[in-house]
């Protein structure tokens, strides 16, 4: 592929094939001069215009600034090639991505998925967006989120629901549903998401992607908040473990910028992911303290993953999860959601309104006590295990609008069951990822969750890669896209 034939049908088809591939391959082609950032960005913008109306992954497309950024990347790559300094380029120079609408991006609105913030235009990037730019990414726009990031589906009042590219009648997940739908539909190869109770891993599981919630303290808080006791963190949603590892190197300040407060790992994650570990102690949980049992196919997929890891020489044991209940977690979560400034109750969706209204009655001291007690219980349950393996979610995604007729509390309680296996590891601060391992006969993607000890994102990535190589289940971009 060369840039000299730009505009031909063959080149357009070739660029489209690159767009639905991996971000790492896109970066390699850009560095070699076989593709320009302008061409790749134009192809992504064209695909967004064609596919997004039926998916609602993007809530704002920054066409002009994206083209400017792409042109700047092309100039930077050309200079580096002339000087023989291609290795000094930012890792993803010229690669398109996008940012969740809970984050601030220079020149874009941030609406937090809510009617509360219709005109909040930002003149600056937050820490997450700024770090992605340092990594060389071209930011194409903002991605849909549930209101305040509170629900595991992305169906706010301000735009049509975000749909699952594999099964459009069903949810793409949340709160990073736009990120999941954008990557699964091939509009971008990688996306930033954030996760406070499963908001990266749930969309990854629903959309057949790899989604990683890093260790607490591995990625700097987007808003500059002290984050040693915060549940949420930012991380990548991708179509491959290798892309996620390289993107984490960027987001964690290891390949560009500087690290956050966790100690720097011995080697970059892009390298660590390719080193298969041996002899790990792996604890497998097939049940969680919720009423809904795990669907037989999702349970079987987790058992198959456990058997594969046992066959690879790891020590595997099964133990039911007993770290906490939804009722114990709810006051803490209410307090967190109620912390969104200037939230007017009359403008909120029922579930968010219920969370905010009751969360304002939960003191910071009580929330902190719950956090510490539940976190201690999670660590006690994990014990001396190096890794934990669970289903990411208990079964297939709900239909779009499944909870729209419910009261706020009923809708949240129904939604909370999807976070039964994920939220506990936000409490403990452990790194956790959803790995796609198959599809149901109906076409629903199935994911398993891999959880490591605090700071051991490297082991999560390496074992995830072992599973990824073993469970080759088909294309990672939905055929409907």
C-alpha angles and dihedrals in degrees: 000000000000133000091232092081096050112152098031121120091243092053092047090052091046093051090049089054090051091048092058091046127076128305090232091059090047090053092050093051091048092051092050092051093241091122135021126228089233091057093047093046092048090052091049092049091049091050091049090052090051102042108025098074089066096041108031096213095138119055094179130020116204097205100163099043091043091056091048091050091048092051090050090052091050090053091048092049092048091052092048092050092050091051096042091242101121091129089063093062120109108271096249100030107168098004115134122234138146140223132237117253093245087072133075118244122183111257095011137099122248113207102165087221089288143114086225092080110038097147107030099137116181125216091191144043119249118230093274097050091043091053092050089053089051087055089059098252121152107226109221098182149288126318128219122263136178115260107294087344090280104130134058091231126061106229109127123164094245098072141005116292119278107248132210108252090214095049110015093192090063137066124273089212131245168322087345090037094132090053092051094046093046093054096039091052093049098244089126132004097226136016139189118242137168129225129204100154104358102316094141098034098047095055089044090054093046094046101041095249139128111253125180129196103195126217116283106271096021094101121038117247109263093230098042094252122153099260108187090108101030120115099210133069137166124253145151134283110199145153093243139035091232091058091048092050093050091045090050089054087058097042092046093051094245100120096027131014118005135300125263121237099296115094114268112259118247093249134011115278091240087064097037092055089063095055108088109216122221136210099016123165105237124189115203123203121190097172134049131190095272132103097242114086120220113266110255093242093050090047091049091050091054091047090050091051090049091051092050091053091047090052088051089061102265122135108243128192131173120227129161115244113249105164102120148317135254091250091056092049098045099078091052092049091046090054092051095049091045088059092076104113123242096006110168109207095213091061096050130097115252097259094045092045091052091050095047096043094052094035091062087064094054112090122224089241092055092046091050092050091052091048093053095044095049093042090053090051093051092052090047091053093048089050115163095343116129092207140012124214123198140145106277091224132004096247147322122339120271121257116266108274094014093142101032094108095048127097117257095261094043092049092050094047091050090049094045092067089070089061096050094109098033110043095063091066092054085060093051095041092229122151112255135177139186114226120196110232105165150321133262120242087260091056102257113145116239123212136186125207123234115195127187137192116275111290092012097109085135093066092046090053095044095049090042088056091051089055093043092055092047099046105054100168105164142279118351094213115075113249091225088065 
